[in-house]
């Protein structure tokens, strides 16, 4: 299965990006990283990564997520991941990334986090 992404929400400095498929190598996400490089700035620096349709993620995929988090934080922002499958959630727990990323159960909950 391939990796795809699409922007599902973008306003008031908050972007929601849905990831789907399998993220196993950094080159699969190069277009996403390039797009975020263009969009992230000090006034547009809050990202929701919706992982509901992400079927598989390995260490290279985790590295992509960490790169996104770093870019966002360097611009004074934050990343919230939401809608993790049981497998992806287990990976976050094992790697302790659940203490690095803000994790929410839904897109709505993630939006509320940024609006509060």
N, CA, C and O atoms as a GROMACS GRO file, in nm:
protein
  464
    1UNK      N    1   0.084  -0.118   0.000
    1UNK     CA    2   0.000   0.000   0.000
    1UNK      C    3   0.088   0.124   0.000
    1UNK      O    4   0.193   0.127   0.065
    2UNK      N    5   0.047   0.225  -0.071
    2UNK     CA    6   0.121   0.349  -0.080
    2UNK      C    7   0.090   0.439   0.038
    2UNK      O    8   0.003   0.412   0.120
    3UNK      N    9   0.166   0.548   0.045
    3UNK     CA   10   0.144   0.651   0.145
    3UNK      C   11   0.087   0.774   0.076
    3UNK      O   12   0.137   0.816  -0.028
    4UNK      N   13  -0.017   0.832   0.134
    4UNK     CA   14  -0.078   0.954   0.082
    4UNK      C   15  -0.106   1.049   0.198
    4UNK      O   16  -0.114   1.008   0.314
    5UNK      N   17  -0.122   1.175   0.164
    5UNK     CA   18  -0.161   1.275   0.264
    5UNK      C   19  -0.251   1.377   0.197
    5UNK      O   20  -0.245   1.396   0.076
    6UNK      N   21  -0.333   1.441   0.276
    6UNK     CA   22  -0.414   1.551   0.225
    6UNK      C   23  -0.451   1.643   0.341
    6UNK      O   24  -0.467   1.600   0.455
    7UNK      N   25  -0.464   1.771   0.308
    7UNK     CA   26  -0.501   1.872   0.406
    7UNK      C   27  -0.653   1.872   0.416
    7UNK      O   28  -0.723   1.889   0.316
    8UNK      N   29  -0.705   1.855   0.538
    8UNK     CA   30  -0.849   1.849   0.556
    8UNK      C   31  -0.905   1.973   0.623
    8UNK      O   32  -1.026   1.995   0.623
    9UNK      N   33  -0.818   2.055   0.680
    9UNK     CA   34  -0.862   2.176   0.750
    9UNK      C   35  -0.743   2.272   0.754
    9UNK      O   36  -0.630   2.231   0.780
   10UNK      N   37  -0.771   2.398   0.728
   10UNK     CA   38  -0.663   2.496   0.738
   10UNK      C   39  -0.723   2.634   0.758
   10UNK      O   40  -0.780   2.693   0.666
   11UNK      N   41  -0.710   2.686   0.880
   11UNK     CA   42  -0.748   2.824   0.911
   11UNK      C   43  -0.701   2.861   1.051
   11UNK      O   44  -0.671   2.774   1.133
   12UNK      N   45  -0.694   2.989   1.077
   12UNK     CA   46  -0.653   3.039   1.208
   12UNK      C   47  -0.525   2.974   1.260
   12UNK      O   48  -0.517   2.936   1.377
   13UNK      N   49  -0.427   2.960   1.174
   13UNK     CA   50  -0.296   2.904   1.207
   13UNK      C   51  -0.297   2.754   1.236
   13UNK      O   52  -0.195   2.699   1.278
   14UNK      N   53  -0.410   2.686   1.214
   14UNK     CA   54  -0.421   2.543   1.240
   14UNK      C   55  -0.438   2.468   1.108
   14UNK      O   56  -0.527   2.500   1.028
   15UNK      N   57  -0.352   2.370   1.086
   15UNK     CA   58  -0.363   2.283   0.969
   15UNK      C   59  -0.391   2.141   1.016
   15UNK      O   60  -0.328   2.094   1.111
   16UNK      N   61  -0.485   2.074   0.952
   16UNK     CA   62  -0.505   1.932   0.978
   16UNK      C   63  -0.464   1.856   0.854
   16UNK      O   64  -0.509   1.885   0.744
   17UNK      N   65  -0.377   1.758   0.875
   17UNK     CA   66  -0.327   1.677   0.766
   17UNK      C   67  -0.361   1.531   0.796
   17UNK      O   68  -0.324   1.478   0.900
   18UNK      N   69  -0.432   1.468   0.704
   18UNK     CA   70  -0.466   1.326   0.717
   18UNK      C   71  -0.359   1.244   0.646
   18UNK      O   72  -0.326   1.271   0.530
   19UNK      N   73  -0.307   1.144   0.715
   19UNK     CA   74  -0.209   1.053   0.657
   19UNK      C   75  -0.278   0.919   0.637
   19UNK      O   76  -0.356   0.874   0.721
   20UNK      N   77  -0.248   0.855   0.524
   20UNK     CA   78  -0.310   0.724   0.500
   20UNK      C   79  -0.214   0.631   0.430
   20UNK      O   80  -0.125   0.673   0.355
   21UNK      N   81  -0.235   0.503   0.455
   21UNK     CA   82  -0.153   0.401   0.392
   21UNK      C   83  -0.043   0.352   0.485
   21UNK      O   84  -0.065   0.333   0.604
   22UNK      N   85   0.075   0.333   0.428
   22UNK     CA   86   0.189   0.282   0.503
   22UNK      C   87   0.305   0.380   0.489
   22UNK      O   88   0.342   0.418   0.378
   23UNK      N   89   0.361   0.420   0.601
   23UNK     CA   90   0.475   0.512   0.602
   23UNK      C   91   0.596   0.436   0.654
   23UNK      O   92   0.614   0.420   0.775
   24UNK      N   93   0.680   0.391   0.560
   24UNK     CA   94   0.792   0.306   0.597
   24UNK      C   95   0.927   0.366   0.559
   24UNK      O   96   1.031   0.320   0.608
   25UNK      N   97   0.928   0.468   0.475
   25UNK     CA   98   1.054   0.529   0.434
   25UNK      C   99   1.035   0.680   0.421
   25UNK      O  100   0.929   0.727   0.380
   26UNK      N  101   1.140   0.753   0.456
   26UNK     CA  102   1.130   0.899   0.455
   26UNK      C  103   1.096   0.952   0.316
   26UNK      O  104   1.022   1.049   0.304
   27UNK      N  105   1.150   0.891   0.212
   27UNK     CA  106   1.126   0.943   0.077
   27UNK      C  107   0.977   0.939   0.041
   27UNK      O  108   0.932   1.017  -0.043
   28UNK      N  109   0.899   0.848   0.102
   28UNK     CA  110   0.755   0.843   0.077
   28UNK      C  111   0.687   0.972   0.121
   28UNK      O  112   0.586   1.013   0.063
   29UNK      N  113   0.741   1.036   0.223
   29UNK     CA  114   0.678   1.155   0.280
   29UNK      C  115   0.747   1.284   0.237
   29UNK      O  116   0.718   1.390   0.292
   30UNK      N  117   0.836   1.276   0.139
   30UNK     CA  118   0.910   1.396   0.099
   30UNK      C  119   0.818   1.507   0.051
   30UNK      O  120   0.841   1.624   0.082
   31UNK      N  121   0.714   1.473  -0.025
   31UNK     CA  122   0.620   1.576  -0.070
   31UNK      C  123   0.549   1.642   0.048
   31UNK      O  124   0.527   1.764   0.049
   32UNK      N  125   0.513   1.562   0.148
   32UNK     CA  126   0.450   1.617   0.268
   32UNK      C  127   0.546   1.711   0.340
   32UNK      O  128   0.508   1.822   0.377
   33UNK      N  129   0.670   1.667   0.359
   33UNK     CA  130   0.769   1.751   0.427
   33UNK      C  131   0.794   1.880   0.350
   33UNK      O  132   0.806   1.987   0.410
   34UNK      N  133   0.801   1.871   0.218
   34UNK     CA  134   0.821   1.992   0.135
   34UNK      C  135   0.702   2.087   0.148
   34UNK      O  136   0.721   2.208   0.162
   35UNK      N  137   0.582   2.033   0.145
   35UNK     CA  138   0.461   2.115   0.156
   35UNK      C  139   0.455   2.185   0.292
   35UNK      O  140   0.420   2.303   0.300
   36UNK      N  141   0.489   2.112   0.397
   36UNK     CA  142   0.487   2.172   0.530
   36UNK      C  143   0.597   2.275   0.546
   36UNK      O  144   0.580   2.375   0.616
   37UNK      N  145   0.710   2.252   0.482
   37UNK     CA  146   0.820   2.350   0.486
   37UNK      C  147   0.772   2.484   0.431
   37UNK      O  148   0.808   2.589   0.484
   38UNK      N  149   0.691   2.480   0.328
   38UNK     CA  150   0.637   2.602   0.267
   38UNK      C  151   0.531   2.666   0.359
   38UNK      O  152   0.528   2.788   0.373
   39UNK      N  153   0.447   2.584   0.420
   39UNK     CA  154   0.332   2.636   0.494
   39UNK      C  155   0.362   2.676   0.638
   39UNK      O  156   0.298   2.768   0.691
   40UNK      N  157   0.458   2.610   0.703
   40UNK     CA  158   0.484   2.639   0.844
   40UNK      C  159   0.563   2.768   0.857
   40UNK      O  160   0.667   2.787   0.794
   41UNK      N  161   0.511   2.857   0.940
   41UNK     CA  162   0.580   2.982   0.974
   41UNK      C  163   0.526   3.026   1.110
   41UNK      O  164   0.433   2.964   1.162
   42UNK      N  165   0.583   3.131   1.170
   42UNK     CA  166   0.540   3.170   1.304
   42UNK      C  167   0.391   3.202   1.318
   42UNK      O  168   0.338   3.196   1.429
   43UNK      N  169   0.322   3.235   1.210
   43UNK     CA  170   0.178   3.263   1.222
   43UNK      C  171   0.092   3.146   1.173
   43UNK      O  172  -0.031   3.153   1.179
   44UNK      N  173   0.154   3.041   1.126
   44UNK     CA  174   0.083   2.921   1.078
   44UNK      C  175   0.163   2.800   1.126
   44UNK      O  176   0.237   2.738   1.050
   45UNK      N  177   0.146   2.767   1.255
   45UNK     CA  178   0.239   2.673   1.316
   45UNK      C  179   0.174   2.568   1.406
   45UNK      O  180   0.239   2.510   1.492
   46UNK      N  181   0.046   2.543   1.385
   46UNK     CA  182  -0.022   2.440   1.463
   46UNK      C  183  -0.073   2.333   1.367
   46UNK      O  184  -0.147   2.361   1.273
   47UNK      N  185  -0.031   2.209   1.393
   47UNK     CA  186  -0.065   2.100   1.301
   47UNK      C  187  -0.134   1.987   1.376
   47UNK      O  188  -0.090   1.945   1.483
   48UNK      N  189  -0.242   1.940   1.317
   48UNK     CA  190  -0.307   1.818   1.362
   48UNK      C  191  -0.274   1.711   1.260
   48UNK      O  192  -0.306   1.725   1.142
   49UNK      N  193  -0.212   1.604   1.304
   49UNK     CA  194  -0.184   1.490   1.217
   49UNK      C  195  -0.290   1.383   1.246
   49UNK      O  196  -0.288   1.320   1.352
   50UNK      N  197  -0.380   1.364   1.154
   50UNK     CA  198  -0.487   1.266   1.169
   50UNK      C  199  -0.435   1.133   1.114
   50UNK      O  200  -0.414   1.118   0.993
   51UNK      N  201  -0.417   1.037   1.203
   51UNK     CA  202  -0.357   0.908   1.166
   51UNK      C  203  -0.460   0.797   1.153
   51UNK      O  204  -0.424   0.679   1.152
   52UNK      N  205  -0.585   0.832   1.143
   52UNK     CA  206  -0.693   0.733   1.140
   52UNK      C  207  -0.674   0.630   1.028
   52UNK      O  208  -0.701   0.512   1.048
   53UNK      N  209  -0.629   0.673   0.912
   53UNK     CA  210  -0.615   0.583   0.797
   53UNK      C  211  -0.471   0.538   0.774
   53UNK      O  212  -0.439   0.479   0.671
   54UNK      N  213  -0.384   0.567   0.870
   54UNK     CA  214  -0.245   0.521   0.860
   54UNK      C  215  -0.241   0.376   0.908
   54UNK      O  216  -0.261   0.349   1.026
   55UNK      N  217  -0.214   0.285   0.817
   55UNK     CA  218  -0.221   0.142   0.848
   55UNK      C  219  -0.094   0.088   0.911
   55UNK      O  220  -0.097  -0.002   0.994
   56UNK      N  221   0.020   0.145   0.870
   56UNK     CA  222   0.148   0.093   0.919
   56UNK      C  223   0.248   0.206   0.930
   56UNK      O  224   0.249   0.299   0.848
   57UNK      N  225   0.332   0.197   1.031
   57UNK     CA  226   0.433   0.298   1.059
   57UNK      C  227   0.552   0.228   1.123
   57UNK      O  228   0.534   0.150   1.217
   58UNK      N  229   0.672   0.254   1.073
   58UNK     CA  230   0.791   0.196   1.135
   58UNK      C  231   0.881   0.309   1.185
   58UNK      O  232   0.837   0.424   1.193
   59UNK      N  233   1.006   0.277   1.218
   59UNK     CA  234   1.095   0.379   1.276
   59UNK      C  235   1.122   0.493   1.178
   59UNK      O  236   1.136   0.608   1.221
   60UNK      N  237   1.131   0.464   1.050
   60UNK     CA  238   1.149   0.572   0.952
   60UNK      C  239   1.027   0.662   0.946
   60UNK      O  240   1.039   0.783   0.933
   61UNK      N  241   0.910   0.603   0.957
   61UNK     CA  242   0.786   0.681   0.961
   61UNK      C  243   0.779   0.766   1.086
   61UNK      O  244   0.735   0.882   1.081
   62UNK      N  245   0.821   0.710   1.199
   62UNK     CA  246   0.825   0.788   1.323
   62UNK      C  247   0.920   0.906   1.309
   62UNK      O  248   0.893   1.015   1.359
   63UNK      N  249   1.031   0.884   1.239
   63UNK     CA  250   1.127   0.992   1.216
   63UNK      C  251   1.063   1.106   1.136
   63UNK      O  252   1.090   1.223   1.163
   64UNK      N  253   0.979   1.073   1.041
   64UNK     CA  254   0.907   1.176   0.963
   64UNK      C  255   0.819   1.259   1.057
   64UNK      O  256   0.818   1.382   1.048
   65UNK      N  257   0.746   1.192   1.146
   65UNK     CA  258   0.660   1.264   1.240
   65UNK      C  259   0.741   1.354   1.332
   65UNK      O  260   0.700   1.466   1.363
   66UNK      N  261   0.857   1.305   1.376
   66UNK     CA  262   0.945   1.385   1.462
   66UNK      C  263   0.999   1.505   1.385
   66UNK      O  264   1.011   1.614   1.442
   67UNK      N  265   1.031   1.487   1.257
   67UNK     CA  266   1.076   1.601   1.175
   67UNK      C  267   0.968   1.708   1.166
   67UNK      O  268   0.997   1.827   1.174
   68UNK      N  269   0.844   1.665   1.148
   68UNK     CA  270   0.732   1.760   1.142
   68UNK      C  271   0.719   1.834   1.275
   68UNK      O  272   0.701   1.956   1.278
   69UNK      N  273   0.728   1.761   1.385
   69UNK     CA  274   0.720   1.822   1.518
   69UNK      C  275   0.831   1.925   1.537
   69UNK      O  276   0.807   2.034   1.589
   70UNK      N  277   0.952   1.891   1.496
   70UNK     CA  278   1.066   1.981   1.510
   70UNK      C  279   1.045   2.109   1.430
   70UNK      O  280   1.069   2.218   1.481
   71UNK      N  281   1.001   2.095   1.305
   71UNK     CA  282   0.975   2.214   1.222
   71UNK      C  283   0.871   2.304   1.286
   71UNK      O  284   0.885   2.426   1.289
   72UNK      N  285   0.767   2.242   1.339
   72UNK     CA  286   0.658   2.318   1.401
   72UNK      C  287   0.707   2.389   1.526
   72UNK      O  288   0.681   2.508   1.544
   73UNK      N  289   0.776   2.319   1.611
   73UNK     CA  290   0.825   2.380   1.736
   73UNK      C  291   0.928   2.488   1.708
   73UNK      O  292   0.934   2.588   1.779
   74UNK      N  293   1.010   2.470   1.605
   74UNK     CA  294   1.106   2.575   1.568
   74UNK      C  295   1.036   2.703   1.524
   74UNK      O  296   1.093   2.811   1.533
   75UNK      N  297   0.913   2.689   1.476
   75UNK     CA  298   0.833   2.806   1.435
   75UNK      C  299   0.743   2.854   1.550
   75UNK      O  300   0.656   2.938   1.529
   76UNK      N  301   0.764   2.800   1.670
   76UNK     CA  302   0.686   2.840   1.786
   76UNK      C  303   0.552   2.771   1.798
   76UNK      O  304   0.466   2.818   1.872
   77UNK      N  305   0.534   2.660   1.727
   77UNK     CA  306   0.405   2.592   1.726
   77UNK      C  307   0.407   2.457   1.794
   77UNK      O  308   0.496   2.427   1.874
   78UNK      N  309   0.308   2.377   1.760
   78UNK     CA  310   0.290   2.246   1.822
   78UNK      C  311   0.221   2.152   1.724
   78UNK      O  312   0.156   2.195   1.630
   79UNK      N  313   0.237   2.022   1.750
   79UNK     CA  314   0.172   1.918   1.671
   79UNK      C  315   0.088   1.832   1.765
   79UNK      O  316   0.133   1.794   1.873
   80UNK      N  317  -0.034   1.803   1.723
   80UNK     CA  318  -0.120   1.708   1.794
   80UNK      C  319  -0.147   1.594   1.697
   80UNK      O  320  -0.186   1.617   1.583
   81UNK      N  321  -0.127   1.471   1.744
   81UNK     CA  322  -0.164   1.356   1.662
   81UNK      C  323  -0.298   1.305   1.715
   81UNK      O  324  -0.323   1.304   1.835
   82UNK      N  325  -0.384   1.262   1.622
   82UNK     CA  326  -0.516   1.215   1.665
   82UNK      C  327  -0.556   1.090   1.588
   82UNK      O  328  -0.500   1.057   1.484
   83UNK      N  329  -0.656   1.023   1.644
   83UNK     CA  330  -0.720   0.909   1.578
   83UNK      C  331  -0.622   0.795   1.550
   83UNK      O  332  -0.623   0.736   1.442
   84UNK      N  333  -0.538   0.764   1.648
   84UNK     CA  334  -0.440   0.657   1.630
   84UNK      C  335  -0.509   0.521   1.635
   84UNK      O  336  -0.595   0.496   1.719
   85UNK      N  337  -0.470   0.434   1.542
   85UNK     CA  338  -0.518   0.296   1.548
   85UNK      C  339  -0.453   0.228   1.668
   85UNK      O  340  -0.358   0.282   1.726
   86UNK      N  341  -0.503   0.114   1.705
   86UNK     CA  342  -0.445   0.042   1.818
   86UNK      C  343  -0.298   0.010   1.795
   86UNK      O  344  -0.216   0.024   1.886
   87UNK      N  345  -0.262  -0.032   1.672
   87UNK     CA  346  -0.123  -0.065   1.640
   87UNK      C  347  -0.033   0.057   1.651
   87UNK      O  348   0.075   0.050   1.710
   88UNK      N  349  -0.077   0.168   1.594
   88UNK     CA  350   0.005   0.290   1.598
   88UNK      C  351   0.013   0.343   1.741
   88UNK      O  352   0.119   0.391   1.783
   89UNK      N  353  -0.096   0.334   1.815
   89UNK     CA  354  -0.093   0.377   1.955
   89UNK      C  355   0.007   0.294   2.035
   89UNK      O  356   0.080   0.349   2.118
   90UNK      N  357   0.010   0.164   2.012
   90UNK     CA  358   0.106   0.078   2.081
   90UNK      C  359   0.249   0.119   2.048
   90UNK      O  360   0.336   0.120   2.136
   91UNK      N  361   0.273   0.154   1.923
   91UNK     CA  362   0.406   0.199   1.882
   91UNK      C  363   0.443   0.328   1.954
   91UNK      O  364   0.557   0.344   1.998
   92UNK      N  365   0.349   0.420   1.967
   92UNK     CA  366   0.373   0.544   2.041
   92UNK      C  367   0.404   0.515   2.188
   92UNK      O  368   0.491   0.579   2.247
   93UNK      N  369   0.334   0.419   2.247
   93UNK     CA  370   0.358   0.384   2.387
   93UNK      C  371   0.495   0.319   2.405
   93UNK      O  372   0.568   0.355   2.497
   94UNK      N  373   0.529   0.225   2.319
   94UNK     CA  374   0.657   0.154   2.329
   94UNK      C  375   0.774   0.249   2.312
   94UNK      O  376   0.874   0.238   2.384
   95UNK      N  377   0.763   0.342   2.219
   95UNK     CA  378   0.871   0.436   2.192
   95UNK      C  379   0.865   0.560   2.282
   95UNK      O  380   0.953   0.646   2.277
   96UNK      N  381   0.760   0.567   2.364
   96UNK     CA  382   0.736   0.680   2.454
   96UNK      C  383   0.711   0.812   2.381
   96UNK      O  384   0.726   0.919   2.439
   97UNK      N  385   0.674   0.804   2.254
   97UNK     CA  386   0.641   0.925   2.180
   97UNK      C  387   0.510   0.986   2.227
   97UNK      O  388   0.480   1.102   2.196
   98UNK      N  389   0.432   0.909   2.301
   98UNK     CA  390   0.309   0.966   2.358
   98UNK      C  391   0.341   1.073   2.462
   98UNK      O  392   0.253   1.151   2.499
   99UNK      N  393   0.465   1.077   2.511
   99UNK     CA  394   0.506   1.183   2.604
   99UNK      C  395   0.573   1.299   2.530
   99UNK      O  396   0.598   1.404   2.590
  100UNK      N  397   0.601   1.281   2.402
  100UNK     CA  398   0.663   1.386   2.320
  100UNK      C  399   0.555   1.461   2.243
  100UNK      O  400   0.557   1.584   2.235
  101UNK      N  401   0.462   1.388   2.186
  101UNK     CA  402   0.351   1.444   2.110
  101UNK      C  403   0.229   1.457   2.201
  101UNK      O  404   0.210   1.376   2.292
  102UNK      N  405   0.148   1.556   2.177
  102UNK     CA  406   0.015   1.562   2.236
  102UNK      C  407  -0.070   1.465   2.153
  102UNK      O  408  -0.074   1.476   2.031
  103UNK      N  409  -0.137   1.372   2.220
  103UNK     CA  410  -0.220   1.272   2.152
  103UNK      C  411  -0.366   1.296   2.190
  103UNK      O  412  -0.398   1.310   2.308
  104UNK      N  413  -0.453   1.300   2.091
  104UNK     CA  414  -0.596   1.316   2.119
  104UNK      C  415  -0.674   1.206   2.048
  104UNK      O  416  -0.627   1.144   1.953
  105UNK      N  417  -0.795   1.184   2.097
  105UNK     CA  418  -0.878   1.077   2.044
  105UNK      C  419  -0.947   1.113   1.913
  105UNK      O  420  -0.980   1.025   1.834
  106UNK      N  421  -0.970   1.242   1.891
  106UNK     CA  422  -1.044   1.283   1.772
  106UNK      C  423  -0.990   1.414   1.717
  106UNK      O  424  -0.917   1.488   1.785
  107UNK      N  425  -1.026   1.440   1.594
  107UNK     CA  426  -0.990   1.566   1.530
  107UNK      C  427  -1.052   1.684   1.604
  107UNK      O  428  -0.989   1.787   1.622
  108UNK      N  429  -1.176   1.667   1.645
  108UNK     CA  430  -1.247   1.773   1.719
  108UNK      C  431  -1.175   1.805   1.849
  108UNK      O  432  -1.158   1.922   1.884
  109UNK      N  433  -1.132   1.702   1.921
  109UNK     CA  434  -1.059   1.721   2.046
  109UNK      C  435  -0.927   1.794   2.021
  109UNK      O  436  -0.887   1.879   2.100
  110UNK      N  437  -0.860   1.760   1.913
  110UNK     CA  438  -0.734   1.826   1.878
  110UNK      C  439  -0.757   1.974   1.847
  110UNK      O  440  -0.679   2.060   1.890
  111UNK      N  441  -0.863   2.005   1.772
  111UNK     CA  442  -0.897   2.144   1.743
  111UNK      C  443  -0.926   2.222   1.871
  111UNK      O  444  -0.883   2.336   1.886
  112UNK      N  445  -0.999   2.160   1.962
  112UNK     CA  446  -1.031   2.225   2.090
  112UNK      C  447  -0.904   2.253   2.170
  112UNK      O  448  -0.894   2.356   2.236
  113UNK      N  449  -0.807   2.162   2.164
  113UNK     CA  450  -0.680   2.183   2.233
  113UNK      C  451  -0.614   2.311   2.185
  113UNK      O  452  -0.566   2.391   2.266
  114UNK      N  453  -0.611   2.332   2.054
  114UNK     CA  454  -0.547   2.452   2.000
  114UNK      C  455  -0.629   2.578   2.026
  114UNK      O  456  -0.572   2.686   2.039
  115UNK      N  457  -0.759   2.566   2.035
  115UNK     CA  458  -0.844   2.684   2.055
  115UNK      C  459  -0.851   2.726   2.201
  115UNK      O  460  -0.896   2.837   2.231
  116UNK      N  461  -0.808   2.638   2.292
  116UNK     CA  462  -0.816   2.673   2.435
  116UNK      C  463  -0.696   2.752   2.482
  116UNK      O  464  -0.688   2.789   2.599
   0.00000   0.00000   0.00000
